[in-house]
Amino acid sequence: MTGAEFLDEFNKLTFFGQQQIDILMVSNDYLWEIKTDISKNCSGYIDKPLTSTKLLAQMQNIRSKRYNMP
């Protein structure tokens, strides 16, 4: 299953708290398809290799958007 397929299937689900789940896409290519996938309820994108610094930056970005923090 590709990341796009996962997002499609995830978006078909309905359950309490679903809007609280953040999904980050990790890939080594930033292609047009990935940009489209990000718009499908994907909270962000991390370029490979995955590092703790990149993950933390994305988590802080999501938090600031969700809670309107600087």
Biopython code that builds the backbone (N, CA, C, O; Angstrom):
import numpy as np
from Bio.PDB.StructureBuilder import StructureBuilder

atoms = [
    (1, "MET", "N", (0.845, -1.174, 0.000)),
    (1, "MET", "CA", (0.000, 0.000, 0.000)),
    (1, "MET", "C", (0.892, 1.238, 0.000)),
    (1, "MET", "O", (1.817, 1.352, 0.804)),
    (2, "THR", "N", (0.605, 2.144, -0.895)),
    (2, "THR", "CA", (1.368, 3.390, -0.965)),
    (2, "THR", "C", (0.820, 4.386, 0.055)),
    (2, "THR", "O", (-0.238, 4.175, 0.647)),
    (3, "GLY", "N", (1.551, 5.453, 0.240)),
    (3, "GLY", "CA", (1.083, 6.496, 1.141)),
    (3, "GLY", "C", (-0.226, 7.105, 0.674)),
    (3, "GLY", "O", (-1.104, 7.402, 1.484)),
    (4, "ALA", "N", (-0.358, 7.293, -0.646)),
    (4, "ALA", "CA", (-1.596, 7.846, -1.201)),
    (4, "ALA", "C", (-2.765, 6.906, -0.955)),
    (4, "ALA", "O", (-3.860, 7.349, -0.608)),
    (5, "GLU", "N", (-2.537, 5.609, -1.132)),
    (5, "GLU", "CA", (-3.596, 4.629, -0.887)),
    (5, "GLU", "C", (-3.997, 4.627, 0.591)),
    (5, "GLU", "O", (-5.178, 4.537, 0.925)),
    (6, "PHE", "N", (-3.004, 4.726, 1.459)),
    (6, "PHE", "CA", (-3.302, 4.779, 2.892)),
    (6, "PHE", "C", (-4.181, 5.978, 3.225)),
    (6, "PHE", "O", (-5.177, 5.847, 3.935)),
    (7, "LEU", "N", (-3.805, 7.152, 2.706)),
    (7, "LEU", "CA", (-4.581, 8.358, 2.989)),
    (7, "LEU", "C", (-6.005, 8.231, 2.463)),
    (7, "LEU", "O", (-6.950, 8.655, 3.128)),
    (8, "ASP", "N", (-6.169, 7.648, 1.270)),
    (8, "ASP", "CA", (-7.508, 7.444, 0.726)),
    (8, "ASP", "C", (-8.348, 6.564, 1.649)),
    (8, "ASP", "O", (-9.505, 6.878, 1.929)),
    (9, "GLU", "N", (-7.767, 5.469, 2.117)),
    (9, "GLU", "CA", (-8.492, 4.551, 2.996)),
    (9, "GLU", "C", (-8.757, 5.186, 4.362)),
    (9, "GLU", "O", (-9.843, 5.028, 4.920)),
    (10, "PHE", "N", (-7.785, 5.892, 4.890)),
    (10, "PHE", "CA", (-7.962, 6.557, 6.180)),
    (10, "PHE", "C", (-9.094, 7.578, 6.112)),
    (10, "PHE", "O", (-9.894, 7.695, 7.040)),
    (11, "ASN", "N", (-9.153, 8.314, 5.003)),
    (11, "ASN", "CA", (-10.177, 9.344, 4.851)),
    (11, "ASN", "C", (-11.578, 8.761, 4.691)),
    (11, "ASN", "O", (-12.564, 9.477, 4.868)),
    (12, "LYS", "N", (-11.682, 7.482, 4.363)),
    (12, "LYS", "CA", (-12.989, 6.818, 4.273)),
    (12, "LYS", "C", (-13.520, 6.450, 5.660)),
    (12, "LYS", "O", (-14.721, 6.245, 5.835)),
    (13, "LEU", "N", (-12.621, 6.367, 6.641)),
    (13, "LEU", "CA", (-13.017, 5.995, 7.993)),
    (13, "LEU", "C", (-13.712, 7.169, 8.686)),
    (13, "LEU", "O", (-13.463, 8.334, 8.375)),
    (14, "THR", "N", (-14.575, 6.833, 9.617)),
    (14, "THR", "CA", (-15.170, 7.854, 10.469)),
    (14, "THR", "C", (-15.193, 7.318, 11.896)),
    (14, "THR", "O", (-15.795, 6.280, 12.170)),
    (15, "PHE", "N", (-14.543, 8.023, 12.785)),
    (15, "PHE", "CA", (-14.533, 7.642, 14.187)),
    (15, "PHE", "C", (-14.255, 8.876, 15.026)),
    (15, "PHE", "O", (-13.686, 9.859, 14.550)),
    (16, "PHE", "N", (-14.669, 8.802, 16.291)),
    (16, "PHE", "CA", (-14.486, 9.911, 17.213)),
    (16, "PHE", "C", (-12.993, 10.227, 17.362)),
    (16, "PHE", "O", (-12.187, 9.329, 17.603)),
    (17, "GLY", "N", (-12.640, 11.476, 17.221)),
    (17, "GLY", "CA", (-11.256, 11.906, 17.391)),
    (17, "GLY", "C", (-10.417, 11.839, 16.134)),
    (17, "GLY", "O", (-9.219, 12.117, 16.177)),
    (18, "GLN", "N", (-11.020, 11.476, 15.016)),
    (18, "GLN", "CA", (-10.251, 11.337, 13.777)),
    (18, "GLN", "C", (-9.569, 12.648, 13.390)),
    (18, "GLN", "O", (-8.453, 12.640, 12.870)),
    (19, "GLN", "N", (-10.234, 13.762, 13.640)),
    (19, "GLN", "CA", (-9.664, 15.056, 13.284)),
    (19, "GLN", "C", (-8.464, 15.418, 14.160)),
    (19, "GLN", "O", (-7.723, 16.349, 13.844)),
    (20, "GLN", "N", (-8.274, 14.695, 15.247)),
    (20, "GLN", "CA", (-7.163, 14.957, 16.162)),
    (20, "GLN", "C", (-5.879, 14.241, 15.733)),
    (20, "GLN", "O", (-4.819, 14.471, 16.313)),
    (21, "ILE", "N", (-5.971, 13.379, 14.726)),
    (21, "ILE", "CA", (-4.821, 12.584, 14.301)),
    (21, "ILE", "C", (-4.059, 13.336, 13.223)),
    (21, "ILE", "O", (-4.634, 13.763, 12.222)),
    (22, "ASP", "N", (-2.769, 13.493, 13.436)),
    (22, "ASP", "CA", (-1.902, 14.136, 12.450)),
    (22, "ASP", "C", (-1.074, 13.075, 11.747)),
    (22, "ASP", "O", (-0.470, 12.214, 12.387)),
    (23, "ILE", "N", (-1.053, 13.147, 10.424)),
    (23, "ILE", "CA", (-0.288, 12.209, 9.609)),
    (23, "ILE", "C", (0.796, 12.991, 8.890)),
    (23, "ILE", "O", (0.510, 13.964, 8.192)),
    (24, "LEU", "N", (2.029, 12.569, 9.059)),
    (24, "LEU", "CA", (3.166, 13.174, 8.367)),
    (24, "LEU", "C", (3.657, 12.203, 7.302)),
    (24, "LEU", "O", (3.849, 11.017, 7.573)),
    (25, "MET", "N", (3.859, 12.706, 6.100)),
    (25, "MET", "CA", (4.366, 11.877, 5.020)),
    (25, "MET", "C", (5.890, 11.999, 4.993)),
    (25, "MET", "O", (6.439, 13.098, 5.072)),
    (26, "VAL", "N", (6.558, 10.856, 4.880)),
    (26, "VAL", "CA", (8.010, 10.821, 4.788)),
    (26, "VAL", "C", (8.368, 10.215, 3.446)),
    (26, "VAL", "O", (7.931, 9.110, 3.123)),
    (27, "SER", "N", (9.164, 10.934, 2.656)),
    (27, "SER", "CA", (9.532, 10.442, 1.332)),
    (27, "SER", "C", (10.864, 11.038, 0.920)),
    (27, "SER", "O", (11.325, 12.034, 1.478)),
    (28, "ASN", "N", (11.472, 10.400, -0.075)),
    (28, "ASN", "CA", (12.731, 10.947, -0.584)),
    (28, "ASN", "C", (12.517, 11.777, -1.848)),
    (28, "ASN", "O", (13.468, 12.351, -2.378)),
    (29, "ASP", "N", (11.283, 11.843, -2.333)),
    (29, "ASP", "CA", (10.952, 12.640, -3.511)),
    (29, "ASP", "C", (9.807, 13.575, -3.189)),
    (29, "ASP", "O", (8.792, 13.158, -2.632)),
    (30, "TYR", "N", (9.969, 14.840, -3.538)),
    (30, "TYR", "CA", (8.875, 15.790, -3.359)),
    (30, "TYR", "C", (8.258, 16.032, -4.730)),
    (30, "TYR", "O", (8.583, 16.999, -5.418)),
    (31, "LEU", "N", (7.375, 15.144, -5.100)),
    (31, "LEU", "CA", (6.750, 15.190, -6.410)),
    (31, "LEU", "C", (5.372, 15.827, -6.332)),
    (31, "LEU", "O", (4.836, 16.040, -5.245)),
    (32, "TRP", "N", (4.810, 16.126, -7.481)),
    (32, "TRP", "CA", (3.468, 16.687, -7.537)),
    (32, "TRP", "C", (2.463, 15.776, -6.845)),
    (32, "TRP", "O", (1.540, 16.248, -6.180)),
    (33, "GLU", "N", (2.650, 14.456, -7.006)),
    (33, "GLU", "CA", (1.732, 13.509, -6.381)),
    (33, "GLU", "C", (1.764, 13.654, -4.854)),
    (33, "GLU", "O", (0.728, 13.539, -4.199)),
    (34, "ILE", "N", (2.924, 13.901, -4.302)),
    (34, "ILE", "CA", (3.042, 14.060, -2.850)),
    (34, "ILE", "C", (2.343, 15.335, -2.412)),
    (34, "ILE", "O", (1.684, 15.353, -1.372)),
    (35, "LYS", "N", (2.477, 16.406, -3.194)),
    (35, "LYS", "CA", (1.758, 17.636, -2.863)),
    (35, "LYS", "C", (0.259, 17.375, -2.821)),
    (35, "LYS", "O", (-0.439, 17.891, -1.948)),
    (36, "THR", "N", (-0.239, 16.575, -3.761)),
    (36, "THR", "CA", (-1.651, 16.220, -3.784)),
    (36, "THR", "C", (-2.002, 15.394, -2.557)),
    (36, "THR", "O", (-3.048, 15.609, -1.944)),
    (37, "ASP", "N", (-1.136, 14.448, -2.192)),
    (37, "ASP", "CA", (-1.379, 13.610, -1.023)),
    (37, "ASP", "C", (-1.443, 14.444, 0.248)),
    (37, "ASP", "O", (-2.271, 14.182, 1.122)),
    (38, "ILE", "N", (-0.586, 15.435, 0.358)),
    (38, "ILE", "CA", (-0.558, 16.277, 1.552)),
    (38, "ILE", "C", (-1.896, 16.995, 1.710)),
    (38, "ILE", "O", (-2.356, 17.220, 2.830)),
    (39, "SER", "N", (-2.515, 17.351, 0.596)),
    (39, "SER", "CA", (-3.803, 18.035, 0.689)),
    (39, "SER", "C", (-4.926, 17.094, 1.116)),
    (39, "SER", "O", (-6.020, 17.561, 1.433)),
    (40, "LYS", "N", (-4.688, 15.783, 1.133)),
    (40, "LYS", "CA", (-5.696, 14.793, 1.534)),
    (40, "LYS", "C", (-5.593, 14.505, 3.027)),
    (40, "LYS", "O", (-5.391, 13.356, 3.420)),
    (41, "ASN", "N", (-5.727, 15.517, 3.851)),
    (41, "ASN", "CA", (-5.670, 15.362, 5.306)),
    (41, "ASN", "C", (-4.322, 14.875, 5.812)),
    (41, "ASN", "O", (-4.252, 14.236, 6.862)),
    (42, "CYS", "N", (-3.283, 15.160, 5.104)),
    (42, "CYS", "CA", (-1.937, 14.867, 5.581)),
    (42, "CYS", "C", (-1.408, 16.164, 6.185)),
    (42, "CYS", "O", (-1.485, 17.222, 5.562)),
    (43, "SER", "N", (-0.881, 16.079, 7.377)),
    (43, "SER", "CA", (-0.501, 17.284, 8.114)),
    (43, "SER", "C", (0.816, 17.902, 7.677)),
    (43, "SER", "O", (1.091, 19.062, 7.983)),
    (44, "GLY", "N", (1.632, 17.136, 6.965)),
    (44, "GLY", "CA", (2.906, 17.678, 6.542)),
    (44, "GLY", "C", (3.773, 16.655, 5.848)),
    (44, "GLY", "O", (3.375, 15.508, 5.645)),
    (45, "TYR", "N", (4.961, 17.090, 5.489)),
    (45, "TYR", "CA", (5.893, 16.299, 4.706)),
    (45, "TYR", "C", (7.276, 16.416, 5.329)),
    (45, "TYR", "O", (7.702, 17.499, 5.731)),
    (46, "ILE", "N", (7.966, 15.291, 5.403)),
    (46, "ILE", "CA", (9.361, 15.276, 5.867)),
    (46, "ILE", "C", (10.198, 14.602, 4.794)),
    (46, "ILE", "O", (9.893, 13.492, 4.357)),
    (47, "ASP", "N", (11.246, 15.275, 4.381)),
    (47, "ASP", "CA", (12.159, 14.737, 3.383)),
    (47, "ASP", "C", (13.091, 13.725, 4.051)),
    (47, "ASP", "O", (13.613, 13.983, 5.135)),
    (48, "LYS", "N", (13.301, 12.569, 3.404)),
    (48, "LYS", "CA", (14.237, 11.576, 3.931)),
    (48, "LYS", "C", (15.649, 12.117, 3.810)),
    (48, "LYS", "O", (15.921, 12.872, 2.877)),
    (49, "PRO", "N", (16.536, 11.776, 4.683)),
    (49, "PRO", "CA", (16.381, 10.851, 5.793)),
    (49, "PRO", "C", (15.641, 11.506, 6.964)),
    (49, "PRO", "O", (15.814, 12.692, 7.246)),
    (50, "LEU", "N", (14.817, 10.703, 7.633)),
    (50, "LEU", "CA", (14.073, 11.169, 8.790)),
    (50, "LEU", "C", (15.038, 11.370, 9.958)),
    (50, "LEU", "O", (15.803, 10.471, 10.308)),
    (51, "THR", "N", (14.990, 12.548, 10.547)),
    (51, "THR", "CA", (15.824, 12.828, 11.724)),
    (51, "THR", "C", (14.924, 13.376, 12.828)),
    (51, "THR", "O", (13.815, 13.843, 12.570)),
    (52, "SER", "N", (15.404, 13.313, 14.022)),
    (52, "SER", "CA", (14.628, 13.845, 15.141)),
    (52, "SER", "C", (14.424, 15.352, 14.987)),
    (52, "SER", "O", (13.385, 15.878, 15.385)),
    (53, "THR", "N", (15.389, 16.038, 14.423)),
    (53, "THR", "CA", (15.277, 17.487, 14.220)),
    (53, "THR", "C", (14.145, 17.813, 13.252)),
    (53, "THR", "O", (13.344, 18.713, 13.504)),
    (54, "LYS", "N", (14.081, 17.072, 12.137)),
    (54, "LYS", "CA", (13.019, 17.304, 11.156)),
    (54, "LYS", "C", (11.650, 16.961, 11.739)),
    (54, "LYS", "O", (10.679, 17.686, 11.525)),
    (55, "LEU", "N", (11.579, 15.860, 12.472)),
    (55, "LEU", "CA", (10.308, 15.450, 13.072)),
    (55, "LEU", "C", (9.840, 16.481, 14.094)),
    (55, "LEU", "O", (8.667, 16.855, 14.104)),
    (56, "LEU", "N", (10.733, 16.937, 14.938)),
    (56, "LEU", "CA", (10.388, 17.929, 15.943)),
    (56, "LEU", "C", (9.918, 19.227, 15.290)),
    (56, "LEU", "O", (8.958, 19.841, 15.756)),
    (57, "ALA", "N", (10.581, 19.646, 14.223)),
    (57, "ALA", "CA", (10.180, 20.869, 13.524)),
    (57, "ALA", "C", (8.766, 20.741, 12.969)),
    (57, "ALA", "O", (7.971, 21.676, 13.075)),
    (58, "GLN", "N", (8.449, 19.593, 12.381)),
    (58, "GLN", "CA", (7.101, 19.382, 11.846)),
    (58, "GLN", "C", (6.065, 19.336, 12.961)),
    (58, "GLN", "O", (4.973, 19.886, 12.818)),
    (59, "MET", "N", (6.398, 18.690, 14.061)),
    (59, "MET", "CA", (5.470, 18.609, 15.194)),
    (59, "MET", "C", (5.196, 19.998, 15.758)),
    (59, "MET", "O", (4.058, 20.310, 16.108)),
    (60, "GLN", "N", (6.226, 20.836, 15.850)),
    (60, "GLN", "CA", (6.042, 22.207, 16.336)),
    (60, "GLN", "C", (5.198, 23.019, 15.359)),
    (60, "GLN", "O", (4.381, 23.841, 15.773)),
    (61, "ASN", "N", (5.396, 22.787, 14.064)),
    (61, "ASN", "CA", (4.617, 23.474, 13.035)),
    (61, "ASN", "C", (3.136, 23.100, 13.150)),
    (61, "ASN", "O", (2.265, 23.967, 13.076)),
    (62, "ILE", "N", (2.859, 21.817, 13.330)),
    (62, "ILE", "CA", (1.478, 21.353, 13.482)),
    (62, "ILE", "C", (0.859, 21.949, 14.736)),
    (62, "ILE", "O", (-0.282, 22.411, 14.715)),
    (63, "ARG", "N", (1.601, 21.937, 15.810)),
    (63, "ARG", "CA", (1.094, 22.475, 17.079)),
    (63, "ARG", "C", (0.771, 23.961, 16.957)),
    (63, "ARG", "O", (-0.262, 24.426, 17.437)),
    (64, "SER", "N", (1.666, 24.696, 16.310)),
    (64, "SER", "CA", (1.428, 26.132, 16.187)),
    (64, "SER", "C", (0.203, 26.416, 15.320)),
    (64, "SER", "O", (-0.527, 27.371, 15.588)),
    (65, "LYS", "N", (-0.037, 25.605, 14.288)),
    (65, "LYS", "CA", (-1.226, 25.786, 13.447)),
    (65, "LYS", "C", (-2.490, 25.428, 14.215)),
    (65, "LYS", "O", (-3.495, 26.134, 14.131)),
    (66, "ARG", "N", (-2.440, 24.331, 14.963)),
    (66, "ARG", "CA", (-3.633, 23.850, 15.677)),
    (66, "ARG", "C", (-4.033, 24.798, 16.798)),
    (66, "ARG", "O", (-5.220, 25.052, 17.006)),
    (67, "TYR", "N", (-3.059, 25.315, 17.510)),
    (67, "TYR", "CA", (-3.349, 26.144, 18.673)),
    (67, "TYR", "C", (-3.049, 27.626, 18.457)),
    (67, "TYR", "O", (-3.032, 28.407, 19.409)),
    (68, "ASN", "N", (-2.812, 28.011, 17.199)),
    (68, "ASN", "CA", (-2.529, 29.411, 16.839)),
    (68, "ASN", "C", (-1.400, 29.971, 17.689)),
    (68, "ASN", "O", (-1.502, 31.062, 18.251)),
    (69, "MET", "N", (-0.328, 29.205, 17.770)),
    (69, "MET", "CA", (0.836, 29.637, 18.544)),
    (69, "MET", "C", (1.925, 30.108, 17.589)),
    (69, "MET", "O", (1.988, 29.643, 16.450)),
    (70, "PRO", "N", (2.774, 31.014, 18.031)),
    (70, "PRO", "CA", (3.878, 31.489, 17.160)),
    (70, "PRO", "C", (4.948, 30.422, 16.987)),
    (70, "PRO", "O", (5.939, 30.648, 16.293)),
]
sb = StructureBuilder()
sb.init_structure("model")
sb.init_model(0)
sb.init_chain("A")
sb.init_seg("    ")
for serial, (resi, resn, name, xyz) in enumerate(atoms, 1):
    if name == "N":
        sb.init_residue(resn, " ", resi, " ")
    sb.init_atom(name, np.array(xyz, "f"), 0.0, 1.0, " ", f" {name:<3s}", serial, name[0])
structure = sb.get_structure()
